[in-house]
Every structure is written in C-alpha cells, then in structure tokens.
Amino acid sequence: GGQPRNVQPFSDEDASIETMSHCSGFSDPASFTEDGPEVDEEATQEDLEYKLKGFIDLTLDKSAKTRQAALESLKSAFSSKILYEFIMERRMTLTDSIERCIKKGKSDEQCAAAGLACLLCVQMGSGIESEEIFKTLGPVLKKIVCDGTASIQARQACATCLGICCFIVTDDITELYSTMECLENIFTKAYQRDRDTNGVSSTPNTVLHVSALLAWTLLLTICPMNEVKKKIEMHLHKLPSLLSCDDLNMRIAAGETLALLFELARETDADFFYEDMDLLTEKLRALATDGNKHRAKVDKRKQRSVFRDVLRAVEERDFPTEMVKFGPERMYIDCWVKKQTYETFKEILGSGMQYHLQSNDFLRNVFELGPPVMLDAATLKTMKISRFERHLYNSAAFKARTKARSKCRDKRADVGEFF
C-alpha cells in the first residue's frame, strides 16, 4: 500500500496488462500506420477500459507519486479518446478522487487533478452531470485560487480549471458572475503595482495573474451584453498598464484581451469611441516593432507577431483569418472571441484537439460545426494515400521547388522570361 508503484504513463508501446505496475498507453487514432494490420477494436477498447479502471483505483493510493502518475495517465486518455459512456458510469468516483487530490495533495498532484477536472468536463459536455461535477469541485477550486499559502502553480492550474469548467457547465448566471469576480480579484492585483511606477515588474504571482486574466476573458465571451458593457467600462482603461509588464506572457495576455474587448465593444456599439486611442496605439505599435536587445530573439519574434494582429484589431477593426484542418473538415477562426476559445481548449487538449473537434459533440457545438461527420472505413481508406505515394509526391514537389529556386538565383537566367 505505502510503497510507491512504478506507474508508467500512456505511450504508444503496448506492455503487459496483467500488472498495473507496468501499464502502458494506447495510440492516438492518427498514429496508426495506414498500411498496418487490422486491429480488433472491441478487444482494444476492453484493454483500454481495464487500464483506466486501474488508474482510477490508483488515484486513491497512499503514495503521492503513484497518485500523480495515475492522474497524468487519465489525462492522456481523456485528451486522446472520447470516453463518454465509460466516464458516465464512474463520474462520481472520478469527481471524488479529483476533489481529494486537490484538497490533500501537494503542488504537482493538485495541478494534475485540476487538469483532469477540465478534461472530465470536456468529455461530459454541458449537461446535468457536468453541473453536478462543478457543484462539487467549484468551491474547492475557488478556495485554492484564493489561498495565498497554496503553491503558485496549483493556484494557476485551479484558476484555469475554474474558468474552463464554468464555461462548459454554467447555465446559472449568478454562478458565472461569482466565478468571474473570483478571477478578477486575482488579476486586478497586477493593476495595483502600476500606481507608483512607470511599468509593472513581474513577480512570482505573475503567472497566476496571467492564467486568471485568460480564464476571465474566456468567461466574458459568454456574458450577456449588458454585463459585457460593465466589464469593458471597468477594465478597458486599466488593462493598457499591463502592456509595460516585464513578463512576455502578461504583455501578450493583456494585448489579446484588449483586442477582444474592442471587438465586443464594437459589436455592442458600432460608434464605440475610446478616449485614449492615440496613446494605446502608440504603445501597441512600439510592442509590434520592439527591437530591445536585452530581450531574447524568440520572445521578440513572438511579441511582434501577436501585437501586429492586436494593433490591426484595435486600429483597423481587422482580424487575420486562420484555418484549422482536422480530418476531412476545415474550420475558420475569424474573430478574437473564437480565437480565444480555440486557444484555451487547445492548451488543455494538446495533440488531441483535432480528434475532439471531429468527434466531441460539445466542442463541435461551441464552434458551430454541426453533428460529427460520419465516414465509413471504406471512405476513410479512399481518402488516405499510402506512405510510398506520399513520399513520391513530396519528393517531386521538393525537386520542383529546388529547380524553380535555382533558376531564380542563377544570375545568367534571362530576366525577360519571367514576364
């Protein structure tokens, strides 16, 4: 009981199922080779459920290391598969395990449990069952977020979890406002440090402020318009101060929140006017062209890319449309609200985002994709090309590109033939 068990997380390697001390994982559907042998799906599902039952049991183990490993393995499973029926039968057990790990665990275990709570709600969608989960976990998450003695990492994970779970399950407007107020109480502390200085210095709490701000912004996207107006009046003049923060993530979070607030403000009022527009655009332009030598090149590149888009949104009311491919489908991200929502769920689902966009009813409803596209095995097979064919195509394309570039670079080439 008390000895730590060697619980291995899910991986693509298949190992013995007889003992839970050497549990392996399952492969993501996309990772199967096209030309591989036929797989017995029913047997694979049974093996998967057997492993998951073992991991659920191990979340109650006496060893903190074993509990954390079990939580991480459940997270991998929930992000890579749709397991609605399996979870439905065990949702109370899972909720109790998560609550116990958040209450009694240390920092890493609390972070893993909060991440699993997010994925549990993503799997269950916006129904009565998810509401019951949030009623149990919501007060626990709020308590950790507001607990100054808890680790910053745990508070950060709980703030993110609180925002996502509330976004998924809350039909009660008072609960939505209460959750937003809890998050506001966290990130508005970053404003206060700017009163007596010309800029905001990053502190160990900055990562918490960033997570709280992003979670709050996500919830703002589902608020009634009258509440949106109140929040814009409250925060639009204060947020620009965070653009001077030493922390890159805080600057980016503040910039993207500003772009979203301007987008919402103009939706509610086509003639929306911001008094300090010149000062704000000057700040945004400086960040979009920042060349400070004391900052890392990667950070500068990322910052300039983000703030070019933010500047266009604030100054020109423009948004650079992005396309997301998943399976045979395409989704266009054409506004800041959609971008914020997509980035939030991509952060928690990771590589499983595409799979969930194809199969998860809740996410498809959020992004207005309609019911899942049902394709039979024969259709899917005809849509795929073999590895050999793909290799030939890539090889031919590479040769063509090389030839074209060589021709352009050759100083002896006749310039006239390009016209």
Summary of the structure (lengths in Angstrom):
residues: 419
radius of gyration: 24.5
end to end distance: 78.2
largest distance: 80.7
contacts: 1241
relative contact order: 0.07
helix: 68%
strand: 2%
